[in-house]
Amino acid sequence: MKIVIANKNYSTWSLRAWLVLEASGLPYEEVLIDLDAPDTADRIAEYSSAGRVPVLIDGDLTIWDSLAIAEYLAEKAPAAGLWPSDPSARAVARAITAEMHAGFQGLRSHYPMNIRRAPAEREPTPSAAKDISRVREIWRTTRARFGGTGDFLFGPFTIADAFYAPVVSRFETYRIPVGEMESAYMDAVMAYPPMKAWADAGRAETWVVPSDEVD
């Protein structure tokens, strides 16, 4: 398999799909494309006519959406436990993953992921503040109900954690206040070895996307 991703410092959707692929244990090749280069669109078009990354290529199959990639990998590597095994937990995991996939535009736009940015507070907009409150609620209620003895939302690392990982990075970067339970969850995500490897690679990049560099 081959996964086509963008800048590790900025690309949240690439991070989500890449974390799921890492958690699957399946072998893969990585192709990295700079988001803000003159040939960016042409390079992405070599792999998908949708014009977006990430893209997963498995033989003659091309998948160009992060959630679709995650679902495909869950089916391809069932032993990896990418979704919770319990039906109730799995239903909630899918619901909160779909909610992240479709929503939180206020949070996304006001707090772009920027792993290299020196951590510093940024006053939220009303829309971002509402999204922050909802994310914190999801983390608290999911951990309390399904976390068990594990460190992640459903105990072991799942697709749901992969989809909230870029938000964890944002909360760290912009020093968004959280409670004790949320803080422990964030620490677990940032210490997860694939997440740490991605963050280290992001910090080492020199590419700059001006629109994602906010005060």
GROMACS elastic network, one bead per residue, 0.5 to 0.9 nm:
[ bonds ]
;  ai    aj funct       b0    kb
    1    26     6  0.82457   500
    1    27     6  0.68536   500
    1    29     6  0.62387   500
    1    30     6  0.88028   500
    1    56     6  0.71578   500
    1    57     6  0.56445   500
    1    59     6  0.69341   500
    2    27     6  0.88043   500
    2    28     6  0.52970   500
    2    30     6  0.58125   500
    2    31     6  0.72655   500
    2    55     6  0.81257   500
    2    56     6  0.58230   500
    2    57     6  0.50715   500
    2    58     6  0.65588   500
    2    59     6  0.88166   500
    3    14     6  0.89197   500
    3    17     6  0.84998   500
    3    18     6  0.75198   500
    3    21     6  0.86003   500
    3    28     6  0.70585   500
    3    29     6  0.62991   500
    3    30     6  0.51187   500
    3    31     6  0.61465   500
    3    32     6  0.85182   500
    3    53     6  0.89508   500
    3    54     6  0.68179   500
    3    55     6  0.56535   500
    3    57     6  0.62959   500
    3    58     6  0.88300   500
    4    14     6  0.80096   500
    4    29     6  0.85943   500
    4    30     6  0.60830   500
    4    32     6  0.59876   500
    4    33     6  0.73833   500
    4    44     6  0.81201   500
    4    47     6  0.77394   500
    4    53     6  0.63785   500
    4    54     6  0.53479   500
    4    56     6  0.64236   500
    4    57     6  0.81330   500
    5     8     6  0.79866   500
    5    11     6  0.78069   500
    5    13     6  0.84866   500
    5    14     6  0.51475   500
    5    15     6  0.80107   500
    5    17     6  0.87658   500
    5    18     6  0.79847   500
    5    30     6  0.74314   500
    5    31     6  0.61568   500
    5    32     6  0.50466   500
    5    33     6  0.61818   500
    5    34     6  0.87122   500
    5    53     6  0.55343   500
    5    55     6  0.69034   500
    5    56     6  0.89823   500
    6     9     6  0.87402   500
    6    10     6  0.78872   500
    6    11     6  0.57651   500
    6    12     6  0.89662   500
    6    13     6  0.88349   500
    6    14     6  0.62859   500
    6    15     6  0.87922   500
    6    31     6  0.83014   500
    6    32     6  0.53840   500
    6    34     6  0.56491   500
    6    35     6  0.58653   500
    6    53     6  0.66160   500
    6    54     6  0.72204   500
    7    10     6  0.56501   500
    7    11     6  0.55420   500
    7    14     6  0.82080   500
    7    32     6  0.68840   500
    7    33     6  0.65973   500
    7    34     6  0.55750   500
    7    35     6  0.63150   500
    7   202     6  0.71765   500
    7   205     6  0.77989   500
    7   207     6  0.76562   500
    8    11     6  0.56342   500
    8    12     6  0.79900   500
    8    14     6  0.76155   500
    8    15     6  0.70636   500
    8    32     6  0.85192   500
    8   114     6  0.89562   500
    8   115     6  0.82409   500
    8   198     6  0.65382   500
    8   199     6  0.72778   500
    8   201     6  0.66330   500
    8   203     6  0.82074   500
    8   205     6  0.76889   500
    9    12     6  0.85672   500
    9   113     6  0.72197   500
    9   114     6  0.55052   500
    9   115     6  0.51586   500
    9   116     6  0.65608   500
    9   198     6  0.83592   500
    9   199     6  0.71813   500
    9   201     6  0.76335   500
    9   203     6  0.63596   500
    9   204     6  0.84796   500
    9   205     6  0.69616   500
    9   207     6  0.85737   500
    9   208     6  0.89440   500
   10    14     6  0.89452   500
   10    15     6  0.88904   500
   10    35     6  0.88104   500
   10   112     6  0.73632   500
   10   113     6  0.52110   500
   10   114     6  0.52165   500
   10   115     6  0.70032   500
   10   116     6  0.89522   500
   10   202     6  0.77024   500
   10   209     6  0.80054   500
   10   212     6  0.73156   500
   11    14     6  0.53789   500
   11    15     6  0.63408   500
   11    16     6  0.89669   500
   11    35     6  0.83463   500
   11    53     6  0.87520   500
   11    54     6  0.89613   500
   11   113     6  0.72675   500
   11   114     6  0.86429   500
   11   166     6  0.87112   500
   12    15     6  0.50549   500
   12    16     6  0.63884   500
   12    17     6  0.89592   500
   12   112     6  0.87360   500
   12   113     6  0.67370   500
   12   163     6  0.87062   500
   12   165     6  0.84864   500
   12   166     6  0.55803   500
   12   167     6  0.85556   500
   13    16     6  0.51245   500
   13    17     6  0.64727   500
   13    18     6  0.85125   500
   13    53     6  0.74563   500
   13    54     6  0.65957   500
   13    65     6  0.85990   500
   13    66     6  0.63004   500
   13   163     6  0.81469   500
   13   166     6  0.82569   500
   14    17     6  0.54516   500
   14    18     6  0.59781   500
   14    19     6  0.85261   500
   14    53     6  0.64640   500
   14    55     6  0.84235   500
   14    66     6  0.74791   500
   15    18     6  0.50728   500
   15    19     6  0.59832   500
   15    20     6  0.86162   500
   15    54     6  0.85264   500
   15   162     6  0.77149   500
   15   163     6  0.83652   500
   15   165     6  0.79982   500
   15   166     6  0.71758   500
   15   195     6  0.84405   500
   15   198     6  0.77105   500
   16    19     6  0.53604   500
   16    20     6  0.64645   500
   16    21     6  0.87693   500
   16    54     6  0.89255   500
   16    66     6  0.67904   500
   16    67     6  0.85847   500
   16    70     6  0.84572   500
   16   159     6  0.81483   500
   16   161     6  0.86997   500
   16   162     6  0.50286   500
   16   163     6  0.52206   500
   16   164     6  0.79788   500
   16   165     6  0.71968   500
   16   166     6  0.74495   500
   17    20     6  0.52219   500
   17    21     6  0.62189   500
   17    22     6  0.86616   500
   17    54     6  0.68902   500
   17    55     6  0.86574   500
   17    56     6  0.85423   500
   17    65     6  0.85713   500
   17    66     6  0.52874   500
   17    67     6  0.75928   500
   17    69     6  0.65034   500
   17    70     6  0.63246   500
   17   159     6  0.88186   500
   17   162     6  0.75270   500
   17   163     6  0.81673   500
   18    21     6  0.50083   500
   18    22     6  0.61127   500
   18    23     6  0.85650   500
   18    54     6  0.82774   500
   18    66     6  0.89658   500
   18   162     6  0.85096   500
   18   194     6  0.88945   500
   19    22     6  0.50038   500
   19    23     6  0.60998   500
   19    24     6  0.85678   500
   19   159     6  0.82305   500
   19   162     6  0.57586   500
   19   163     6  0.86874   500
   19   165     6  0.88056   500
   19   194     6  0.66493   500
   19   195     6  0.71322   500
   19   198     6  0.87569   500
   20    23     6  0.50007   500
   20    24     6  0.61221   500
   20    25     6  0.89985   500
   20    69     6  0.84163   500
   20    70     6  0.61398   500
   20    73     6  0.74892   500
   20    74     6  0.85121   500
   20    82     6  0.74027   500
   20   158     6  0.76480   500
   20   159     6  0.60470   500
   20   162     6  0.62564   500
   20   163     6  0.87966   500
   21    24     6  0.50685   500
   21    25     6  0.69048   500
   21    26     6  0.68344   500
   21    27     6  0.85771   500
   21    28     6  0.81829   500
   21    69     6  0.85409   500
   21    70     6  0.76469   500
   21    73     6  0.68976   500
   22    25     6  0.56710   500
   22    26     6  0.72103   500
   22    27     6  0.85283   500
   22    28     6  0.88949   500
   22   194     6  0.68608   500
   23    26     6  0.81478   500
   23    80     6  0.69369   500
   23    81     6  0.87561   500
   23    82     6  0.72673   500
   23   157     6  0.78107   500
   23   158     6  0.78914   500
   23   159     6  0.86564   500
   23   194     6  0.82034   500
   24    27     6  0.88081   500
   24    73     6  0.67302   500
   24    74     6  0.74127   500
   24    76     6  0.84762   500
   24    77     6  0.59159   500
   24    78     6  0.83665   500
   24    79     6  0.83161   500
   24    80     6  0.53458   500
   24    81     6  0.80526   500
   24    82     6  0.69897   500
   25    77     6  0.78125   500
   25    80     6  0.71300   500
   26    73     6  0.86983   500
   26    76     6  0.88724   500
   26    77     6  0.74616   500
   33    36     6  0.89423   500
   33    37     6  0.86330   500
   33    40     6  0.68375   500
   33    43     6  0.72596   500
   33    44     6  0.74919   500
   33    53     6  0.88288   500
   34    37     6  0.59107   500
   34    39     6  0.87887   500
   34    40     6  0.63893   500
   34   207     6  0.72264   500
   35    40     6  0.59676   500
   35    41     6  0.85096   500
   35   207     6  0.86415   500
   35   208     6  0.88934   500
   35   209     6  0.73025   500
   36    39     6  0.83991   500
   36    40     6  0.64668   500
   36   207     6  0.80377   500
   36   208     6  0.75353   500
   36   209     6  0.59584   500
   36   210     6  0.87442   500
   37    40     6  0.51372   500
   37    41     6  0.84559   500
   38    41     6  0.78039   500
   38    42     6  0.86083   500
   39    42     6  0.52552   500
   39    43     6  0.60916   500
   39    44     6  0.86765   500
   40    43     6  0.52277   500
   40    44     6  0.62415   500
   40    45     6  0.85680   500
   41    44     6  0.52424   500
   41    45     6  0.60738   500
   41    46     6  0.88022   500
   41    51     6  0.66075   500
   41    52     6  0.84707   500
   42    45     6  0.50417   500
   42    46     6  0.65368   500
   42    51     6  0.86289   500
   43    46     6  0.53046   500
   43    47     6  0.74318   500
   44    47     6  0.55791   500
   44    48     6  0.62513   500
   44    49     6  0.78392   500
   44    50     6  0.85681   500
   44    51     6  0.58901   500
   44    52     6  0.66940   500
   44    53     6  0.71650   500
   44    55     6  0.87791   500
   45    49     6  0.52413   500
   45    50     6  0.74881   500
   45    51     6  0.57707   500
   45    52     6  0.83016   500
   46    49     6  0.77178   500
   47    50     6  0.89611   500
   47    51     6  0.85883   500
   47    55     6  0.72280   500
   47    56     6  0.89304   500
   47    57     6  0.81418   500
   47    62     6  0.79948   500
   48    51     6  0.60650   500
   48    52     6  0.73491   500
   48    53     6  0.83771   500
   48    55     6  0.70732   500
   48    62     6  0.73576   500
   48    63     6  0.83658   500
   48    64     6  0.70054   500
   49    52     6  0.80953   500
   50    53     6  0.85433   500
   50    64     6  0.70491   500
   51    64     6  0.87798   500
   52    55     6  0.74354   500
   52    64     6  0.70112   500
   52    65     6  0.82491   500
   53    56     6  0.87926   500
   53    64     6  0.66376   500
   53    65     6  0.76732   500
   53    66     6  0.84017   500
   54    63     6  0.85011   500
   54    64     6  0.61058   500
   54    65     6  0.67517   500
   54    66     6  0.65529   500
   54    69     6  0.87047   500
   55    62     6  0.68828   500
   55    63     6  0.56468   500
   55    65     6  0.68918   500
   55    66     6  0.78849   500
   55    69     6  0.79488   500
   56    61     6  0.81203   500
   56    62     6  0.58000   500
   56    63     6  0.51003   500
   56    64     6  0.64034   500
   56    65     6  0.84638   500
   56    66     6  0.88010   500
   56    69     6  0.66020   500
   57    60     6  0.71788   500
   57    61     6  0.56916   500
   57    63     6  0.64147   500
   57    64     6  0.86753   500
   58    61     6  0.51542   500
   58    62     6  0.65385   500
   58    63     6  0.84222   500
   59    62     6  0.80269   500
   63    66     6  0.82998   500
   63    68     6  0.68693   500
   63    69     6  0.61039   500
   63    72     6  0.86303   500
   64    68     6  0.75037   500
   64    69     6  0.72176   500
   65    68     6  0.52543   500
   65    69     6  0.60332   500
   65    70     6  0.86428   500
   66    69     6  0.50131   500
   66    70     6  0.61924   500
   66    71     6  0.87175   500
   66   101     6  0.83692   500
   66   163     6  0.89535   500
   67    71     6  0.62017   500
   67    72     6  0.85386   500
   67    97     6  0.82260   500
   67    98     6  0.79108   500
   67   101     6  0.72760   500
   67   159     6  0.88739   500
   67   163     6  0.86987   500
   68    71     6  0.51248   500
   68    72     6  0.60943   500
   68    73     6  0.85877   500
   69    72     6  0.51205   500
   69    73     6  0.61817   500
   69    74     6  0.86087   500
   70    73     6  0.51874   500
   70    74     6  0.61500   500
   70    75     6  0.87478   500
   70    82     6  0.82590   500
   70   159     6  0.68104   500
   71    74     6  0.50518   500
   71    75     6  0.63986   500
   71    76     6  0.86433   500
   71    82     6  0.87414   500
   71    83     6  0.89401   500
   71   159     6  0.86894   500
   72    75     6  0.52730   500
   72    76     6  0.61307   500
   72    77     6  0.86227   500
   73    77     6  0.58474   500
   73    78     6  0.80903   500
   73    82     6  0.80478   500
   74    77     6  0.54048   500
   74    78     6  0.56316   500
   74    79     6  0.86444   500
   74    80     6  0.75598   500
   74    81     6  0.73383   500
   74    82     6  0.54776   500
   74    83     6  0.69456   500
   74   159     6  0.85559   500
   75    78     6  0.55287   500
   75    82     6  0.89023   500
   76    79     6  0.89434   500
   77    80     6  0.56477   500
   77    81     6  0.78372   500
   77    82     6  0.80487   500
   78    81     6  0.59066   500
   78    82     6  0.72926   500
   78    83     6  0.87171   500
   79    82     6  0.82050   500
   80    83     6  0.85560   500
   81    84     6  0.62686   500
   81    85     6  0.69947   500
   81   156     6  0.85040   500
   81   157     6  0.85046   500
   81   158     6  0.70759   500
   82    85     6  0.88256   500
   82   156     6  0.89652   500
   82   157     6  0.74233   500
   82   159     6  0.55615   500
   82   160     6  0.86077   500
   83    86     6  0.88149   500
   83    89     6  0.85326   500
   83    90     6  0.59176   500
   83    93     6  0.72091   500
   83    94     6  0.80628   500
   83   154     6  0.89768   500
   83   157     6  0.88478   500
   83   158     6  0.56042   500
   83   159     6  0.62140   500
   83   160     6  0.78844   500
   84    87     6  0.74757   500
   84    88     6  0.86887   500
   84    89     6  0.59604   500
   84    91     6  0.86677   500
   84    93     6  0.74254   500
   84   154     6  0.68687   500
   84   155     6  0.87781   500
   84   156     6  0.84222   500
   84   158     6  0.70646   500
   84   159     6  0.89822   500
   85    88     6  0.87723   500
   85    89     6  0.74398   500
   85    90     6  0.64869   500
   86    89     6  0.53197   500
   86    90     6  0.59210   500
   86    91     6  0.85921   500
   87    91     6  0.60961   500
   87    92     6  0.86947   500
   88    91     6  0.51730   500
   88    92     6  0.63899   500
   88    93     6  0.85810   500
   89    92     6  0.52023   500
   89    93     6  0.60218   500
   89    94     6  0.86033   500
   89   142     6  0.89083   500
   89   145     6  0.88057   500
   89   146     6  0.66821   500
   89   154     6  0.72567   500
   90    94     6  0.61534   500
   90    95     6  0.85563   500
   90   154     6  0.88930   500
   91    94     6  0.52167   500
   91    95     6  0.62043   500
   91    96     6  0.88197   500
   92    96     6  0.61783   500
   92    97     6  0.83759   500
   92   142     6  0.82499   500
   93    96     6  0.54434   500
   93    97     6  0.60408   500
   93    98     6  0.85119   500
   93   142     6  0.86348   500
   93   153     6  0.85321   500
   93   154     6  0.78948   500
   93   158     6  0.83671   500
   93   159     6  0.78195   500
   93   160     6  0.57247   500
   94    97     6  0.50681   500
   94    98     6  0.59968   500
   94    99     6  0.84730   500
   94   159     6  0.84387   500
   94   160     6  0.72244   500
   95    98     6  0.51774   500
   95    99     6  0.61158   500
   95   100     6  0.87238   500
   96   100     6  0.62579   500
   96   101     6  0.85397   500
   96   138     6  0.75038   500
   96   160     6  0.69699   500
   96   163     6  0.89990   500
   97   100     6  0.51935   500
   97   101     6  0.61153   500
   97   102     6  0.87078   500
   97   159     6  0.74717   500
   97   160     6  0.52189   500
   97   161     6  0.84291   500
   97   162     6  0.88969   500
   97   163     6  0.62396   500
   97   164     6  0.78688   500
   98   102     6  0.61331   500
   98   103     6  0.83101   500
   98   160     6  0.89439   500
   99   102     6  0.53741   500
   99   103     6  0.56969   500
   99   104     6  0.80703   500
  100   103     6  0.53410   500
  100   104     6  0.65686   500
  100   135     6  0.88853   500
  100   160     6  0.89285   500
  100   163     6  0.68695   500
  100   164     6  0.72629   500
  101   104     6  0.84532   500
  101   163     6  0.75330   500
  102   105     6  0.84281   500
  103   106     6  0.85345   500
  103   108     6  0.88704   500
  103   131     6  0.87382   500
  104   107     6  0.54192   500
  104   108     6  0.62205   500
  104   109     6  0.87382   500
  104   127     6  0.85116   500
  104   128     6  0.77055   500
  104   130     6  0.87832   500
  104   131     6  0.55987   500
  104   132     6  0.85047   500
  104   134     6  0.88851   500
  104   135     6  0.87211   500
  105   109     6  0.59913   500
  105   110     6  0.84137   500
  105   127     6  0.80666   500
  105   128     6  0.78094   500
  105   131     6  0.80456   500
  106   109     6  0.55020   500
  106   110     6  0.61380   500
  106   111     6  0.82889   500
  106   125     6  0.76098   500
  106   126     6  0.81543   500
  106   129     6  0.80194   500
  106   130     6  0.80886   500
  106   131     6  0.66061   500
  107   110     6  0.54616   500
  107   111     6  0.57260   500
  107   112     6  0.80215   500
  107   124     6  0.83194   500
  107   125     6  0.85392   500
  107   127     6  0.71053   500
  107   129     6  0.75473   500
  107   130     6  0.84108   500
  107   131     6  0.58578   500
  107   132     6  0.69340   500
  107   167     6  0.85731   500
  108   111     6  0.54983   500
  108   112     6  0.57520   500
  108   113     6  0.79937   500
  108   128     6  0.79048   500
  108   167     6  0.84257   500
  108   170     6  0.89451   500
  109   112     6  0.59950   500
  109   128     6  0.82831   500
  110   122     6  0.88417   500
  110   124     6  0.73023   500
  110   125     6  0.73340   500
  110   127     6  0.89014   500
  110   128     6  0.66865   500
  110   214     6  0.85644   500
  111   114     6  0.85001   500
  111   122     6  0.81871   500
  111   124     6  0.84570   500
  111   128     6  0.81622   500
  111   167     6  0.89931   500
  111   170     6  0.64262   500
  111   171     6  0.85796   500
  111   173     6  0.88238   500
  111   174     6  0.74439   500
  111   212     6  0.84402   500
  111   214     6  0.80769   500
  112   170     6  0.70951   500
  112   211     6  0.86840   500
  112   212     6  0.55956   500
  112   213     6  0.78342   500
  112   214     6  0.78859   500
  113   117     6  0.88510   500
  113   166     6  0.67212   500
  113   167     6  0.77885   500
  113   169     6  0.68207   500
  113   170     6  0.54840   500
  113   173     6  0.79746   500
  113   212     6  0.73170   500
  114   117     6  0.55289   500
  114   169     6  0.80905   500
  114   170     6  0.74092   500
  114   173     6  0.73504   500
  114   202     6  0.84635   500
  114   203     6  0.88874   500
  114   212     6  0.69095   500
  114   213     6  0.72905   500
  114   214     6  0.89924   500
  115   118     6  0.82423   500
  115   119     6  0.89885   500
  115   169     6  0.69977   500
  115   170     6  0.80128   500
  115   173     6  0.69610   500
  115   199     6  0.64687   500
  115   200     6  0.87039   500
  115   202     6  0.62595   500
  115   203     6  0.61458   500
  116   119     6  0.87231   500
  116   173     6  0.85826   500
  116   199     6  0.85192   500
  116   202     6  0.68858   500
  116   204     6  0.81895   500
  116   205     6  0.85466   500
  117   120     6  0.82767   500
  117   173     6  0.66980   500
  117   174     6  0.88331   500
  117   203     6  0.86572   500
  117   213     6  0.79659   500
  117   214     6  0.89509   500
  118   173     6  0.69012   500
  118   174     6  0.86644   500
  119   172     6  0.68938   500
  119   174     6  0.56817   500
  119   175     6  0.64315   500
  120   172     6  0.88062   500
  120   173     6  0.64510   500
  120   174     6  0.51021   500
  120   175     6  0.58830   500
  120   215     6  0.88206   500
  121   173     6  0.78532   500
  121   175     6  0.51243   500
  121   176     6  0.68744   500
  122   174     6  0.58191   500
  122   175     6  0.77944   500
  122   176     6  0.81526   500
  122   215     6  0.74849   500
  123   129     6  0.89534   500
  123   174     6  0.88423   500
  124   127     6  0.77725   500
  124   128     6  0.55094   500
  124   129     6  0.55257   500
  124   132     6  0.88837   500
  124   176     6  0.89969   500
  125   128     6  0.50804   500
  125   129     6  0.60284   500
  125   130     6  0.85913   500
  126   129     6  0.50835   500
  126   130     6  0.62610   500
  126   131     6  0.87375   500
  127   130     6  0.52224   500
  127   131     6  0.63873   500
  127   132     6  0.87243   500
  128   131     6  0.50394   500
  128   132     6  0.60899   500
  128   133     6  0.86416   500
  129   132     6  0.50169   500
  129   133     6  0.62580   500
  129   134     6  0.87001   500
  130   133     6  0.52235   500
  130   134     6  0.63786   500
  130   135     6  0.87986   500
  131   134     6  0.50773   500
  131   135     6  0.61666   500
  131   136     6  0.85980   500
  132   135     6  0.51710   500
  132   136     6  0.61754   500
  132   137     6  0.85683   500
  132   171     6  0.88618   500
  132   176     6  0.83427   500
  133   136     6  0.52448   500
  133   137     6  0.62108   500
  133   138     6  0.87469   500
  134   137     6  0.50142   500
  134   138     6  0.62278   500
  134   139     6  0.87089   500
  135   138     6  0.50786   500
  135   139     6  0.62573   500
  135   140     6  0.86493   500
  135   164     6  0.87121   500
  135   167     6  0.85547   500
  136   139     6  0.51517   500
  136   140     6  0.61498   500
  136   141     6  0.85839   500
  136   178     6  0.73232   500
  136   179     6  0.84127   500
  136   182     6  0.67557   500
  137   140     6  0.51879   500
  137   141     6  0.60026   500
  137   142     6  0.82522   500
  138   141     6  0.54435   500
  138   142     6  0.58256   500
  138   143     6  0.82485   500
  139   142     6  0.53994   500
  139   143     6  0.59428   500
  139   144     6  0.83992   500
  139   153     6  0.67365   500
  139   181     6  0.81479   500
  139   182     6  0.63392   500
  139   185     6  0.78483   500
  140   143     6  0.53731   500
  140   144     6  0.60453   500
  140   145     6  0.86010   500
  140   153     6  0.86447   500
  140   179     6  0.89417   500
  140   181     6  0.65557   500
  140   182     6  0.64482   500
  141   144     6  0.51311   500
  141   145     6  0.61061   500
  141   146     6  0.83487   500
  142   145     6  0.52398   500
  142   146     6  0.56377   500
  142   147     6  0.67214   500
  142   153     6  0.57416   500
  142   154     6  0.70882   500
  143   146     6  0.54107   500
  143   148     6  0.74663   500
  143   151     6  0.85085   500
  143   152     6  0.71213   500
  143   154     6  0.65666   500
  143   155     6  0.78775   500
  143   181     6  0.81141   500
  143   182     6  0.88186   500
  143   185     6  0.83671   500
  144   147     6  0.60057   500
  144   148     6  0.76490   500
  144   153     6  0.85298   500
  144   181     6  0.89226   500
  145   148     6  0.75672   500
  145   153     6  0.89217   500
  145   154     6  0.83587   500
  146   153     6  0.66979   500
  146   155     6  0.67967   500
  147   150     6  0.57807   500
  147   151     6  0.68910   500
  147   152     6  0.61965   500
  147   153     6  0.52070   500
  147   156     6  0.81035   500
  148   151     6  0.82053   500
  148   152     6  0.89246   500
  148   153     6  0.88505   500
  148   154     6  0.72180   500
  148   155     6  0.56410   500
  149   155     6  0.62119   500
  149   156     6  0.89047   500
  150   153     6  0.80538   500
  150   154     6  0.72617   500
  150   156     6  0.55988   500
  150   157     6  0.85222   500
  151   154     6  0.80803   500
  151   155     6  0.55654   500
  151   156     6  0.67136   500
  151   157     6  0.79837   500
  151   184     6  0.79483   500
  151   185     6  0.64404   500
  151   188     6  0.60405   500
  151   189     6  0.83334   500
  152   156     6  0.56804   500
  152   157     6  0.57266   500
  152   158     6  0.79821   500
  152   161     6  0.68760   500
  152   185     6  0.62321   500
  152   186     6  0.89045   500
  152   188     6  0.69389   500
  152   189     6  0.74089   500
  153   156     6  0.75909   500
  153   157     6  0.75177   500
  153   158     6  0.79825   500
  153   160     6  0.74569   500
  153   161     6  0.65828   500
  153   185     6  0.76846   500
  154   157     6  0.72018   500
  154   158     6  0.72579   500
  154   160     6  0.83975   500
  154   161     6  0.85079   500
  155   158     6  0.84613   500
  157   160     6  0.79324   500
  157   161     6  0.60961   500
  157   162     6  0.77880   500
  157   189     6  0.86848   500
  157   192     6  0.87318   500
  158   161     6  0.54002   500
  158   162     6  0.66098   500
  158   163     6  0.89394   500
  159   163     6  0.62841   500
  159   164     6  0.87842   500
  160   163     6  0.51940   500
  160   164     6  0.64221   500
  160   165     6  0.86398   500
  161   164     6  0.51451   500
  161   165     6  0.58919   500
  161   189     6  0.76312   500
  162   165     6  0.51605   500
  162   166     6  0.78731   500
  162   189     6  0.87616   500
  162   195     6  0.89741   500
  163   166     6  0.70084   500
  163   167     6  0.81522   500
  164   167     6  0.52571   500
  164   168     6  0.64147   500
  164   169     6  0.88966   500
  165   169     6  0.63832   500
  165   170     6  0.87504   500
  165   186     6  0.83360   500
  165   189     6  0.65675   500
  165   190     6  0.79813   500
  165   195     6  0.79361   500
  166   170     6  0.62796   500
  166   171     6  0.86915   500
  167   171     6  0.61040   500
  167   172     6  0.85227   500
  168   171     6  0.50880   500
  168   172     6  0.62507   500
  168   173     6  0.86525   500
  168   185     6  0.87405   500
  168   186     6  0.57489   500
  168   187     6  0.87846   500
  168   189     6  0.73404   500
  168   190     6  0.76456   500
  169   172     6  0.51150   500
  169   173     6  0.61293   500
  169   174     6  0.86558   500
  169   186     6  0.82350   500
  169   189     6  0.88480   500
  169   190     6  0.75415   500
  169   199     6  0.88428   500
  170   173     6  0.50221   500
  170   174     6  0.60125   500
  170   175     6  0.80618   500
  170   176     6  0.81000   500
  171   174     6  0.54799   500
  171   175     6  0.56247   500
  171   177     6  0.78511   500
  171   178     6  0.85589   500
  171   186     6  0.84737   500
  172   175     6  0.51493   500
  172   176     6  0.67875   500
  172   186     6  0.81198   500
  173   176     6  0.79824   500
  175   178     6  0.88879   500
  177   183     6  0.88688   500
  178   181     6  0.81183   500
  178   182     6  0.58971   500
  178   183     6  0.61130   500
  179   182     6  0.53835   500
  179   183     6  0.60260   500
  179   184     6  0.86861   500
  180   183     6  0.50548   500
  180   184     6  0.62181   500
  180   185     6  0.86777   500
  181   184     6  0.52744   500
  181   185     6  0.63679   500
  181   186     6  0.87410   500
  182   185     6  0.50660   500
  182   186     6  0.61522   500
  182   187     6  0.86367   500
  183   186     6  0.50392   500
  183   187     6  0.61860   500
  183   188     6  0.86762   500
  184   187     6  0.50980   500
  184   188     6  0.63257   500
  184   189     6  0.88231   500
  185   188     6  0.51124   500
  185   189     6  0.63600   500
  185   190     6  0.87530   500
  186   189     6  0.51524   500
  186   190     6  0.61830   500
  186   191     6  0.85133   500
  187   190     6  0.52498   500
  187   191     6  0.60638   500
  187   192     6  0.85919   500
  188   191     6  0.51439   500
  188   192     6  0.61148   500
  189   192     6  0.51704   500
  189   193     6  0.87296   500
  189   195     6  0.69283   500
  189   196     6  0.85296   500
  190   193     6  0.80408   500
  190   195     6  0.59747   500
  190   196     6  0.60181   500
  190   199     6  0.84298   500
  191   194     6  0.84868   500
  191   195     6  0.69258   500
  191   196     6  0.59330   500
  192   195     6  0.53324   500
  192   196     6  0.60903   500
  192   197     6  0.86718   500
  193   196     6  0.50154   500
  193   197     6  0.61149   500
  193   198     6  0.86270   500
  194   197     6  0.50041   500
  194   198     6  0.61754   500
  194   199     6  0.86104   500
  195   198     6  0.50934   500
  195   199     6  0.61294   500
  195   200     6  0.85572   500
  196   199     6  0.50936   500
  196   200     6  0.60892   500
  196   201     6  0.85797   500
  197   200     6  0.51709   500
  197   201     6  0.62431   500
  197   202     6  0.86195   500
  198   201     6  0.51348   500
  198   202     6  0.61151   500
  198   203     6  0.86974   500
  199   203     6  0.61794   500
  199   204     6  0.86249   500
  200   203     6  0.52507   500
  200   204     6  0.63852   500
  201   204     6  0.50993   500
  201   205     6  0.65212   500
  202   205     6  0.53617   500
  202   206     6  0.87127   500
  203   206     6  0.81260   500
  205   208     6  0.84860   500
  208   211     6  0.89250   500
  208   212     6  0.82778   500
  208   213     6  0.79924   500
  209   212     6  0.56584   500
  209   213     6  0.68225   500
  210   213     6  0.52126   500
  210   214     6  0.81690   500
  211   214     6  0.73235   500
